[in-house]
């Protein structure tokens, strides 16, 4: 049986190359050869030991590649198709059938993508994966596979932007100008919104100013709530999207909302960190507090089309490119604070 070399995180800041058999596919699966993957905060935290993922760990849920073998029951894909893979949504539970796969009831029960006694998140740190065909989205034949690996983070932002129900002329506040804040800004601008950014890092402030943000305020220097109120006749913003995983920002996020405003809880939040909510305000102002996590199938498809059609330039959120042989250097670069996406290629 042919072997493949897999980059495995075995401990804090430790990556080992281990050999495994190239996986055999079931009738409804394809053999998916990874061409590139990006290092999300999930992989970064696993590598740096900032979140207690079990080791050994194989990440890589932001990825793109090529179909190299199809199961006998697969009809929609052919060898050579360029594709991206979603999370392990089962496609058959009540949530998946409603297009709500982010809450898939069986995502943790799926067959592992290769024979590995450890934690797999996406798994593109392995060069080959056995993937159910319903978890794949087809790309254009001329798709750039390095940039297409970023379909997943863009899809996450599409999902949350859709939930924000932004209308032409709305004022939208985005807290944080990292990669996710930047992509939310781009999408909100496409929806016809006036976009206000709250960000403390000067380099990021300049980046979003140059990319089209209408106003950028530094909460370390400015009272952002007052600034937002002054720009909206005292009402506040139609939507506030928080991309910062810090409980201290939620008070201001709520205070920036106009009546009927929508607060989008995009950032991951430690469940042990208390966040105060005025339910009296929620009631009387008819606010909507909306959670959002991961992308749906539809969002993945739309993200891949936006990248393929040149509707959004993902080069703007790429920090650097590395080859898989230099995976440790790539991780070390990725965990530097304020770094945008690092992409690892197999070629």
N, C-alpha and C positions, 0 to 999 in steps of 0.2 A: 504493500500500500504506500502510495506517495506521501511524503511528509511535507509539512510547512513549518516555517519559523515564526513563532508568536512572541511579541514583546509583552512581557507579563510584569505588572507591578507586584513585587513580592513583599515589600516593606516600605517604610517611609523613605522617599527619595531613592528607591532601589528598583531598577528595571533589569530583568534577566530575559535573555532570548532562550526560549524553550521550544522543543520540537513536538509536534502533534500530528496525527494522521489528518490529511485533507478530508473533510467530512463527506460522508455518503448522504445523498439526498433521498427524501421520500417522494412519492409520486406527485404531491402538490407543491413541491419545493423547487427552488433553483439553486445552483451553485454560483455564488456571487463572489467575484474577485474584486477586492478592494483596490482602488487606485489612489485614493486620498482620504484623509480624515482630519478634522480640526479638534483642537483641545479646548473643550468647554470647561466651565468651572467644576463640573463633576469630576472629570479626569484630573484637573489641577488639584482639587481638594484631596482626592484619593492619593495622589502622588506625594503631596506635601504633608499628609497626615492631619489635615485640618477638619476632616470629617471621618467618622469611624466606620468606613467601609471595611468589610472583611478582606483580608489578603489570602490567597493571591487574587488579583483583580485585573481584568482585561476590559478597557474602556473603548471608546470610539463610536459614539452614537450619532455624531455628525459626519456623514461619510458619503462617498460616491464611488461607483465602480462599473463593472461590466459583467453581464451574464455569460458564464462559460459552459453551463450545462443546465438542461431543463428536465424536470420530472415528466413522466408520461401523462400525467393529468393536467399539465400546464398548457394553456392555449394562448395566453396573451403576451408571452415573451418568447424571444428567440435568442439563440447564441449570438453574442456580439452587441446586444442592446445595452446602451448606457442607462444606468438606473441609480436611484437613491433608495435607501431603506429607511422605513419608519421604525418607531419603537415596536415592541412585540405585542401589538394589539391582536387579539385572537380572531376578530372579524365575525364572530358568531354570537357573542353574548348580547344581552339587551342593549347595552350602551353602544357597542360597536354597530349594531344594526340601525341605530338612530343617528349614526355619524358622530357619536360622542366617545370615540375610542380613548380619549385621554383618561377616562375613568373605567377602562376595560376591566371586567371582573376576573379575567383569566391571564392577565399579562405576566404574572409571576409563575404561571403553571405551564408555560410553553416549553417545548423541547429546546434544550440548549443548542446554540447555533454551531457548536462543535464540542467534541468530547473533552470537557475541562471541568475539573473539580474545584471550582472557585466561582467568584462573582463575575458575571459578564454584563456590562452595560453597553449595549450596541454591538461591541465586539470587533470593531474595525482595526484594533491593534493586532488582530489576526488577519492574514492576507486572503483567506477564503472563509466564507460562511455559508451554511445551509439556511436558506431563508424562505419561509412560505411566500408564494407568489403574491398573495394579497397585501403583503407588507412592502411591496416595491412600487415605485412610480417611475414610469419611463421618461427619459430625457430625450432631447433632440439629438440627432446623430452628430451634430457639430458642437455639442455642449462641452464647455471647459470643465473637466472633472475636478480640478483643484478648487474652482469657485463653486461648483455645484455641491461640494461637500458642505457648504454653508447654507444649503437650502433649509436645513432643520432649524437653526436659530432664527432665520428670517421667517419661517413658518410659525414659530412660536409667537413672534411679534404680529404676524398677520392674524393669528387666532385671537390675541388680546385686543388688537385694534378693531377687529370686527365686533367684539363684545363691548367696546367703548361706544359704538354707534355714533361715530363722529359724522357731523353734517357740515356742508359748506358754510364757511363763516364762523364756525365754532372756535372758541379759544380753548386750547388744550395745553396743559402744563405737563411736562415730563421731568420727573425727578431723577437725575443722574444722566450722564452723557458717555457711559461706557458703550460697548458694542450694542447692547440691547436698547439703551436709551437713544443711541444714534439711529438704529433701524426704526424704532418707533417714531422718531422725528420725521424720517424720510416718508414713512407710510402716512403719518398724519398730514404732512404737506400734500401728498397725493390726494388725500380726501378733502382738500380745500380748507384746511384749518389754519388759524393763526397759532403758531407754536411758541411757547415760552419754555425755556430750559432752566432748571436749577442745577448748578454744578460748581464744585469748589476747585477742581484742577484747572490751572490756567491753560495748559496745552489742549485739554478737551474743550474748554470754553472757546478757544480760537477755532478749533475744528468745527464745532457746530455753528458758530457764527458764519464761517466761510461756506458751510453746507446749506444754509438757508433758514436757520432759526430766526424768528422775528425779534425775539428778545432773549437775552441770556443774563441770568442773575446769579451771583455768588452768595449763598446763604451765610457764608462766614463774614460777609461784608454788608449784605443787603437784607432788609426784611422782605423776604420774597412774598409773604402773604399780603403785605401792604402794596407791594409792586403790582401783584396780580389784581388786587381790588381796584387800584387806581387806573388800570388799563381796561377795566370792565364795568365802569360806572358803579363800582361798589358791589357788584353782584358776585363775581368770582368766575371760575372756569367751568365750562360745560363738562370737561373730563380732566381728571388728574391721573396720570399713569406713573406709578412708583416702581422704579427698577432697582432701588437700593435696599439691600437686606439689612436694614438698621432700624430698630423700633423707634428711634427718636424722631424720624421724619414723618410718622403717621399723623401726629397732631397737626402739623402744618398742612399736610396733604388734605386732611378733612376741612381745615379752615379755609382752604382755597376754593372750595366747591361753591358753585352757584346753586340756587334752588333747582331741584331735579338733576343735579350734577351726578356724574358717575365716577367713582373712585375705583381704579383698576389695580388690584393687588397682584402685580406681575412678579415682583421679587420673591424669592424663597424667604421664608421667615421661620426662625427657630420657634417651635411651639411653646417653649418654656419662657419666651420673652413676652411679658404682658404688654398689650397695646390698649390704651384707653379709647373707648368709643362712647360718644354721647348719643344714646338711643333716643333721647328727647329731640335732638337735632335731626337725627336720621328720620324720625317720624314727622316732625313739623316741616322740614325742608324737602321731604320726599327724595332724599338721596338714594343712590344705589351703590352698594359696596359689592364689587364683583371680583371673584377669584378667577385665576386663569393659570393653567399649567400645560406645558408641552403642546405639540401641534396635533391637529386632526389630520386625517387622510387628505381632506380637501385642502387644508392649509399647506400641506407638503406639496401637493400638486400645483397649487397656485404659486408657491415660492419658487419651485423649479422653473415654471414658465416665466416668471418675472426676471429671473437670472438669465435664462436662455434667450429671452427676447430683448435683453439689454435695457429693461425697464428700471433696473436698479443696479448700481455698480458696486459689487461686493468687494472689489479691490480696496475700496475706501475703509473697510473694516478689517483688512488683513495686515497684521504686523510683519510677518515673515514666513518664509517657506523653509522646510527642512526635509531631508530624506530620512526614511525609516531607520537607516543605520545610525543616524544621529538623534535618535528619539530622546535620549536623556538630555542632550543639549536643548532640544525643542521644549521639553517640559520645564527645564530651568529658565528658559526665556519666558514661557507662558505664565509662570507664577510670579514674575516681577509685577508689582502693583501697577495698575493703569495700562497694562499691555492689551492691545486688541488681539484678534484671533491669530494663533499660530497654526499653520496647516502642515501636515506631514504627508509626504507622497511616497509611494512605493516605486516610483520611476524617476 
